[in-house]
Amino acid sequence: MDEIRAVPADFEDKLTTLLRNEFIDDINENECEETVVFLVKRISSMFIPLSHSEPKSTSKVQSQVSAYTMFLRSKDNGDWKTMSEDEKMEYRILADEENARRGSKVITHKRVSARTLFKQDFKDGDWNDLTEEQKQEYKDKSKEHNTLMPKAERKQTGLESKSYGLALRYLRKHMPSMKFATWSKVSNNGRQAWNEFVAQKLVEDMNKDLYKDLVYDAAQRLFELFII
């Protein structure tokens, strides 16, 4: 009989972090994230769960999905890169709802789009019949509402490991003579410093260019903590 080896309960989380840190190309980050999710599911499906007398926990937190992922799932026409912020907001709302269902976010204050606010005022109205000035009024209201929205509580450190993966690729590219630790092997001091940076500077769905600039800057300041 073949030897039976147990798979750790956090196997999927560790595998996801490994793939993100080692293989995601920041130039095509969203597309690569889809590949990571597929690989994790495919590899995990190869393991046969053993029966256990204790009931399975239903509180396992699943990884978060992005607004871009929801756009891909919708198969809607259009180019994500050229969409307006309000058009993207529709998919951010869908992502919030999906992550709340998965248990990876606690939503205490829902985001709203300009179209949603318009429909609240005119249930049977047609957004396309509005003038640009009228649309802008609802866009301003949406922006004001979402700006006041408190940050959603995250139940896992996906943003920390994902952003560190980007920093790691930057450091390896610009300091090839040095060896840097992957996220799972970063020292406690290094992990604490990076977590503090993420908590203070980064948020989900922020401007991509600003996100990269902040991560690269932090990588330059903190790189000594990640050398092995």
ZIRA-V38676 format. One record per residue. N is the residue number from 1. RES is the residue in one small letter. PSI is psi in whole degrees, 0 to 359 (NA if undefined). OMEGA is omega in radians with two decimals (none if undefined). Layout:
BEGIN
N&RES&PSI&OMEGA / N&RES&PSI&OMEGA
END
This chain:
BEGIN
1&m&136&-3.14 / 2&d&148&3.12 / 3&e&136&3.12 / 4&i&126&3.14 / 5&r&137&-3.12 / 6&a&144&3.06 / 7&v&129&-3.13 / 8&p&151&-3.13 / 9&a&330&-3.13 / 10&d&25&-3.10 / 11&f&312&-3.10 / 12&e&319&3.14 / 13&d&317&-3.13 / 14&k&320&3.13 / 15&l&319&3.11 / 16&t&314&3.14 / 17&t&316&3.13 / 18&l&312&-3.12 / 19&l&320&3.13 / 20&r&314&-3.06 / 21&n&326&-2.99 / 22&e&330&-2.92 / 23&f&342&-3.08 / 24&i&129&3.08 / 25&d&120&-3.05 / 26&d&342&3.12 / 27&i&324&3.13 / 28&n&50&-2.97 / 29&e&315&-3.09 / 30&n&317&3.13 / 31&e&319&3.14 / 32&c&326&3.12 / 33&e&320&3.08 / 34&e&320&3.14 / 35&t&320&3.12 / 36&v&314&3.14 / 37&v&317&3.13 / 38&f&314&-3.10 / 39&l&319&3.14 / 40&v&315&3.14 / 41&k&319&-3.10 / 42&r&315&-3.13 / 43&i&318&-3.12 / 44&s&327&-3.12 / 45&s&346&-3.12 / 46&m&348&3.14 / 47&f&136&-3.13 / 48&i&119&-3.12 / 49&p&139&3.11 / 50&l&143&3.11 / 51&s&149&-3.08 / 52&h&143&-3.08 / 53&s&333&-3.13 / 54&e&142&3.12 / 55&p&145&3.13 / 56&k&142&3.11 / 57&s&139&3.13 / 58&t&11&-3.06 / 59&s&11&-3.13 / 60&k&130&-3.13 / 61&v&126&3.11 / 62&q&160&-3.13 / 63&s&154&-3.10 / 64&q&151&3.04 / 65&v&153&-3.13 / 66&s&168&3.07 / 67&a&323&-3.14 / 68&y&322&3.10 / 69&t&318&3.14 / 70&m&326&3.08 / 71&f&316&3.13 / 72&l&320&-3.13 / 73&r&327&-3.07 / 74&s&338&-3.09 / 75&k&24&3.09 / 76&d&153&3.06 / 77&n&156&3.10 / 78&g&167&3.14 / 79&d&118&-3.09 / 80&w&322&-3.06 / 81&k&333&-3.09 / 82&t&2&3.14 / 83&m&149&3.05 / 84&s&163&-3.14 / 85&e&326&-3.14 / 86&d&324&3.08 / 87&e&319&3.10 / 88&k&331&-3.13 / 89&m&326&3.12 / 90&e&320&-3.11 / 91&y&331&3.06 / 92&r&323&3.10 / 93&i&317&3.10 / 94&l&321&3.12 / 95&a&319&3.09 / 96&d&315&-3.11 / 97&e&319&3.13 / 98&e&319&-3.14 / 99&n&327&3.06 / 100&a&320&3.11 / 101&r&321&3.14 / 102&r&339&-3.10 / 103&g&10&-3.12 / 104&s&355&3.05 / 105&k&148&3.00 / 106&v&113&-3.08 / 107&i&115&3.12 / 108&t&349&-3.10 / 109&h&107&-3.01 / 110&k&142&3.02 / 111&r&152&3.08 / 112&v&148&3.09 / 113&s&168&3.10 / 114&a&321&3.14 / 115&r&321&3.14 / 116&t&315&3.12 / 117&l&322&3.10 / 118&f&316&-3.13 / 119&k&331&3.09 / 120&q&327&3.12 / 121&d&323&-3.08 / 122&f&89&-3.04 / 123&k&318&-3.10 / 124&d&11&-3.11 / 125&g&162&3.14 / 126&d&116&-3.11 / 127&w&323&-3.08 / 128&n&346&3.13 / 129&d&349&-3.11 / 130&l&152&3.01 / 131&t&165&3.14 / 132&e&326&3.12 / 133&e&318&3.12 / 134&q&320&3.10 / 135&k&321&-3.11 / 136&q&326&3.11 / 137&e&316&3.14 / 138&y&327&3.10 / 139&k&321&3.12 / 140&d&319&3.11 / 141&k&319&3.12 / 142&s&315&-3.13 / 143&k&318&3.13 / 144&e&316&3.14 / 145&h&313&-3.06 / 146&n&333&3.08 / 147&t&324&-3.14 / 148&l&352&-3.08 / 149&m&127&3.09 / 150&p&153&3.14 / 151&k&137&3.09 / 152&a&139&3.12 / 153&e&126&3.13 / 154&r&134&-3.09 / 155&k&2&3.12 / 156&q&165&-3.01 / 157&t&40&-3.12 / 158&g&319&-3.11 / 159&l&324&3.13 / 160&e&309&-3.10 / 161&s&322&-3.13 / 162&k&314&-3.13 / 163&s&325&3.10 / 164&y&325&3.09 / 165&g&320&3.10 / 166&l&318&3.11 / 167&a&320&-3.13 / 168&l&316&3.12 / 169&r&324&3.10 / 170&y&314&-3.12 / 171&l&318&3.14 / 172&r&328&3.14 / 173&k&318&-3.04 / 174&h&346&3.09 / 175&m&63&-3.03 / 176&p&340&-3.12 / 177&s&349&-3.12 / 178&m&156&3.09 / 179&k&130&-3.11 / 180&f&147&-3.10 / 181&a&146&2.97 / 182&t&168&-3.05 / 183&w&320&-3.10 / 184&s&342&-3.10 / 185&k&8&3.09 / 186&v&141&3.14 / 187&s&163&3.14 / 188&n&320&3.13 / 189&n&318&3.13 / 190&g&317&-3.14 / 191&r&319&3.14 / 192&q&317&3.14 / 193&a&318&-3.13 / 194&w&320&3.12 / 195&n&321&3.12 / 196&e&320&3.10 / 197&f&314&-3.13 / 198&v&315&-3.11 / 199&a&326&-3.07 / 200&q&330&-2.96 / 201&k&331&-3.00 / 202&l&148&3.03 / 203&v&160&3.11 / 204&e&144&3.04 / 205&d&27&3.10 / 206&m&169&3.12 / 207&n&129&-3.01 / 208&k&318&-3.13 / 209&d&318&3.10 / 210&l&319&3.11 / 211&y&311&-3.13 / 212&k&316&-3.13 / 213&d&317&-3.14 / 214&l&318&-3.14 / 215&v&316&3.14 / 216&y&319&3.12 / 217&d&316&3.13 / 218&a&323&3.12 / 219&a&319&3.13 / 220&q&323&-3.10 / 221&r&325&-2.98 / 222&l&7&-2.96 / 223&f&329&-3.10 / 224&e&334&-3.13 / 225&l&347&-3.05 / 226&f&0&-3.13 / 227&i&139&3.09 / 228&i&NA&none
END
